[in-house]
């Protein structure tokens, strides 16, 4: 996509000082359009950066009408020349009109549309057009119906950038949490559970805490896999055989890490407050406390990618789609974090290290 001027006039210095953030609309059948419109309708959020929304303008307009929000964006047809000097531009895939999405449910059409939005943002990031990606919620069944082999954004974007070491993580409140395994069935995990698999999120979280959160000497806690962290092998030996050696490997390279701790007490405030980050063994072990403690304000972040990507902590919420009931809190948080990380990257002059985010 080539570049021309869109938006209000700004001085060259002002333009350079604001990152350009790409936002994908997610599944048009879900609440993605609504939370994006509501989030960017907040002048404080909109002032943080320049924005490109990859989506369907008619779906966004329908969401804005329902929320009594006056459209605040410029529309550019997909494939047209584009540049954003200020404000918000919608790259419109006009073949996906709002009328197609009256039935809020998983569909192949919704999957194909949300995949196209993501592919466009990935291409823009590869070409240096945008400084970060914020992804709206997709539905994994819709992606499967559309023929996609990836279970979610995390795996698809990692593959697009040929990234082998990546980890799903979440930031919310005082929690900074990385997962050993993400979209893997619990019983399937036994076939992949290795020392290297456990070491990787410890290593990537340590690096992210230093580079992105300016914690010079981060302390990390690691949860056990089994009840009572195995209780010295009585309830499983993975803590002794896999998790313990991974922790020792991390210590050998200078990481301040402790554990494994029983997961049922690790997330109590008095325990977790001792640490700057936590590593959980599997999806729900980490996501249950994240959602109990910070739901609606947490951000999904992928560590290990060469780009910045953030996302909401919720899914498509088909049950409330079209009702104007969606809370934009997590989308606001995802946008703020993407802007914060993009600005830090610009100031340091470094390649954006380990971050990107998605809907669950």
C-alpha positions in Angstrom: 0.0 0.0 0.0 1.5 3.4 -1.0 1.2 6.5 1.0 -0.6 9.9 0.6 -1.8 12.4 3.1 -5.0 11.9 5.2 -6.0 13.6 8.4 -5.6 17.0 10.0 -2.4 19.0 9.3 0.3 18.6 11.9 3.9 19.8 12.1 6.5 17.2 11.0 7.7 17.0 14.5 4.3 16.2 15.9 3.7 13.5 13.3 7.0 11.8 14.1 6.3 12.0 17.8 3.1 9.9 17.5 3.2 6.3 16.6 1.0 4.8 13.9 -1.1 1.9 15.4 -2.9 -0.6 13.2 -6.1 -2.1 14.7 -7.8 -5.1 13.2 -11.6 -5.2 13.6 -11.9 -8.9 14.4 -14.9 -11.0 13.5 -17.6 -8.7 12.1 -20.2 -10.9 13.8 -18.8 -10.1 17.3 -18.2 -7.0 19.4 -14.9 -6.0 17.9 -16.3 -3.0 15.9 -18.2 -1.8 19.0 -15.3 -1.8 21.4 -12.9 -0.2 18.9 -15.4 2.6 18.2 -16.1 3.2 21.9 -12.4 3.1 22.8 -11.3 5.5 20.1 -14.2 7.8 20.8 -12.4 8.7 24.0 -10.4 11.8 23.1 -7.6 10.8 25.6 -7.1 7.5 23.9 -7.3 9.0 20.4 -4.7 11.6 21.3 -2.0 8.9 22.0 -1.3 8.0 18.4 -2.4 7.9 14.8 -4.6 4.9 13.9 -5.4 2.7 11.0 -8.4 0.4 11.4 -8.5 -2.6 9.1 -12.1 -3.6 8.8 -15.5 -2.8 7.3 -16.6 0.8 7.5 -20.3 -0.1 7.4 -20.0 -2.4 10.4 -18.1 0.3 12.3 -20.8 2.9 11.4 -23.5 0.6 12.6 -21.8 0.2 15.9 -21.3 4.0 16.2 -25.0 4.6 15.5 -26.0 2.2 18.2 -23.8 3.9 20.7 -24.8 7.4 19.5 -21.2 8.2 18.6 -20.5 10.5 15.6 -18.0 8.9 13.2 -14.6 10.4 13.8 -12.6 8.6 11.1 -11.7 9.0 7.5 -12.5 6.2 5.1 -10.1 4.8 2.5 -11.1 1.9 0.3 -8.8 -1.1 0.6 -6.0 -0.8 -2.0 -6.1 3.0 -2.2 -3.1 5.1 -1.4 -2.8 5.9 2.3 -1.0 8.0 4.8 -2.2 9.0 8.3 -0.9 12.4 9.5 -3.4 12.5 12.4 -6.6 11.0 13.6 -8.1 7.7 12.5 -8.4 6.1 9.1 -10.5 3.1 8.2 -9.1 0.9 5.5 -12.4 -0.3 4.3 -13.1 -3.8 3.0 -16.4 -2.8 1.5 -17.3 -6.3 0.4 -18.2 -7.0 4.1 -21.3 -4.9 4.6 -23.0 -4.7 8.0 -26.1 -6.5 6.7 -24.1 -9.8 6.5 -23.6 -9.9 10.2 -27.2 -9.9 11.6 -26.7 -13.4 13.0 -24.1 -13.3 15.7 -22.5 -16.8 15.5 -19.4 -18.5 14.1 -19.4 -18.4 10.3 -16.9 -19.1 7.5 -17.6 -15.6 6.2 -16.7 -14.0 9.5 -13.6 -16.1 9.6 -12.5 -15.1 6.2 -13.1 -11.4 6.9 -11.2 -11.3 10.2 -8.3 -13.2 8.6 -8.1 -10.6 5.8 -8.0 -7.8 8.3 -5.1 -9.5 10.2 -3.2 -10.3 7.0 -3.4 -6.7 5.9 -2.1 -5.5 9.3 0.7 -8.1 9.2 1.8 -6.9 5.8 1.8 -3.3 6.9 3.9 -4.2 9.9 6.4 -6.1 7.8 6.7 -3.1 5.5 7.2 -0.7 8.3 4.0 1.2 7.7 2.6 0.7 11.2 4.4 0.7 14.6 2.2 -1.8 16.4 -0.8 -4.1 15.9 -3.8 -4.2 18.2 -6.1 -7.1 17.3 -9.8 -7.2 17.9 -11.4 -10.5 19.0 -11.8 -13.4 16.5 -13.6 -16.6 16.9 -11.5 -19.7 16.5 -14.4 -21.8 15.1 -14.9 -19.1 12.4 -11.2 -19.4 11.5 -11.5 -23.1 11.3 -14.6 -22.9 9.1 -12.6 -20.5 6.8 -9.9 -23.1 6.4 -7.3 -21.5 8.7 -4.8 -24.0 10.3 -3.9 -21.7 13.2 -5.9 -21.8 16.4 -5.6 -18.0 17.1 -3.8 -14.7 16.5 -0.7 -15.7 18.5 0.2 -18.7 16.4 -0.7 -17.1 13.0 1.3 -13.9 13.6 4.3 -15.9 15.0 4.3 -18.0 11.8 4.0 -14.9 9.6 7.2 -13.6 11.1 8.9 -17.0 11.2 9.2 -16.7 15.0 9.9 -20.0 16.8 10.3 -18.8 20.4 7.1 -17.0 21.4 4.8 -17.0 24.5 1.3 -15.7 25.2 1.3 -13.3 28.1 -1.1 -11.0 29.9 -0.7 -7.6 31.6 -3.4 -6.3 34.0 -3.2 -4.4 37.3 -0.2 -5.7 39.2 -0.1 -8.9 37.2 2.4 -9.7 34.4 1.9 -13.3 33.5 3.3 -15.6 30.9 2.0 -19.0 29.9 4.1 -22.1 29.3 1.3 -23.5 27.0 -1.5 -21.6 25.3 -3.9 -23.1 22.9 -3.1 -26.7 23.7 -5.6 -29.2 25.1 -4.8 -30.1 28.7 -4.3 -33.8 28.1 -2.3 -33.0 25.0 0.1 -31.0 27.0 1.8 -34.1 28.3 3.2 -34.8 24.8 4.9 -31.4 24.7 5.9 -30.7 28.3 9.7 -30.3 28.3 12.4 -28.4 30.2 12.8 -26.2 27.2 9.1 -25.4 27.0 9.1 -24.3 30.6 12.3 -22.3 30.3 11.2 -20.3 27.3 8.5 -18.1 29.0 10.7 -17.6 32.0 13.4 -16.2 29.7 11.1 -14.2 27.5 9.2 -12.7 30.5 12.5 -11.7 32.2 13.6 -9.9 29.0 10.2 -8.2 28.6 10.2 -7.0 32.2 13.6 -5.4 31.7 13.1 -4.0 28.2 9.4 -3.0 28.2 8.7 -2.3 31.9 12.1 -0.9 33.0 12.5 -3.4 35.9 16.3 -3.7 36.1 16.3 -6.9 38.3 12.9 -8.6 37.9 11.8 -11.3 40.2 9.8 -14.1 38.7 7.7 -16.8 40.3 6.8 -20.1 38.6 3.7 -22.1 39.3 3.7 -25.9 39.6 1.7 -28.1 37.3 0.2 -30.6 39.8 -1.9 -30.1 43.1 0.4 -28.7 45.8 3.1 -28.4 43.2 3.4 -32.2 43.3 4.3 -32.3 47.0 7.7 -33.9 46.4 6.4 -36.3 43.8 3.4 -37.6 45.7 1.0 -36.1 43.1 3.2 -36.2 40.0 6.9 -35.8 39.3 6.8 -33.0 36.6 7.9 -30.4 39.2 11.0 -32.4 40.0 11.7 -33.8 36.5 10.9 -30.8 34.3 9.9 -27.5 36.0 12.7 -27.6 38.6 15.4 -28.1 36.0 14.0 -25.3 33.8 14.1 -23.0 36.8 17.7 -24.0 37.5 18.5 -23.4 33.8 17.1 -19.9 34.1 19.1 -19.2 37.3 22.2 -20.3 35.5 21.8 -17.5 33.0 21.3 -14.9 35.7 17.5 -14.8 36.0 16.0 -14.3 39.5 13.3 -17.0 39.5 11.7 -19.0 42.3 9.3 -22.0 42.4 7.6 -24.1 41.6 4.8 -22.9 43.9 1.3 -24.3 44.4 -0.9 -22.5 42.0 -3.8 -22.3 44.4 -2.0 -19.8 46.6 0.5 -18.2 44.3 -2.0 -15.6 43.1 -3.0 -14.4 46.5 -2.1 -10.7 46.8 0.4 -11.2 49.7 2.2 -13.9 47.6 2.2 -12.4 44.1 3.2 -8.9 45.3 6.7 -10.3 46.0 7.3 -10.8 42.3 7.4 -8.7 39.2 6.1 -11.6 37.0 4.5 -15.0 37.1 4.8 -18.0 34.8 1.8 -20.3 34.7 1.9 -23.8 33.2 -1.3 -23.8 31.1 -4.0 -21.5 29.8 -6.7 -21.7 32.4 -4.2 -21.9 35.3 -3.1 -18.4 34.3 -6.3 -17.0 32.8 -8.6 -17.7 35.7 -6.8 -15.4 38.1 -6.1 -12.8 35.4 -9.9 -12.6 34.6 -10.9 -12.7 38.2 -8.6 -9.9 39.2 -8.4 -7.7 36.1 -11.1 -8.7 33.6 -12.0 -5.8 31.4 -8.7 -4.1 31.8 -6.2 -6.8 31.0 -4.2 -7.0 27.8 -3.0 -10.1 25.9 0.6 -9.7 24.8 2.7 -12.1 22.8 6.3 -12.2 23.9 9.1 -13.0 21.4 7.8 -11.4 18.2 9.8 -8.7 16.3 6.8 -6.4 16.3 4.5 -4.9 19.0 1.1 -6.5 19.2 -1.6 -6.2 21.9 -5.1 -7.4 22.2 -8.2 -7.5 24.3 -8.7 -10.0 27.2 -12.1 -11.3 25.8 -13.6 -13.0 22.8 -16.3 -12.1 20.3 -19.1 -12.2 22.8 -21.7 -13.2 20.2 -24.4 -13.2 23.0 -24.3 -9.4 23.3 -23.1 -8.4 19.8 -25.3 -5.7 18.3 -26.8 -4.7 21.7 -24.5 -1.8 22.5 -23.6 -3.6 25.8 -19.9 -4.2 25.2 -17.4 -2.7 27.6 -14.4 -1.1 25.8 -12.1 -1.2 28.8 -9.8 -3.9 27.6 -9.6 -2.4 24.1 -8.6 0.9 25.6 -5.9 -0.8 27.7 -4.6 -2.7 24.7 -4.3 0.5 22.7 -2.6 2.3 25.5 -0.1 -0.4 26.0 0.7 -0.6 22.2 1.2 3.2 22.2 3.4 3.0 25.3 5.6 0.3 23.9 5.8 1.9 20.4 7.0 5.2 22.0 9.6 3.4 24.1 10.9 1.6 21.0 11.1 4.9 19.1 13.0 6.6 21.9 15.5 3.7 22.2 15.9 3.3 18.5 15.7 -0.4 19.0 13.7 -3.1 17.2 10.4 -3.7 19.1 11.4 -6.7 21.2 8.9 -9.1 22.6 5.4 -7.9 22.3 2.0 -8.3 20.4 -1.7 -9.0 21.6 -5.0 -10.7 20.7 -8.5 -11.7 21.7 -8.9 -15.0 23.5 
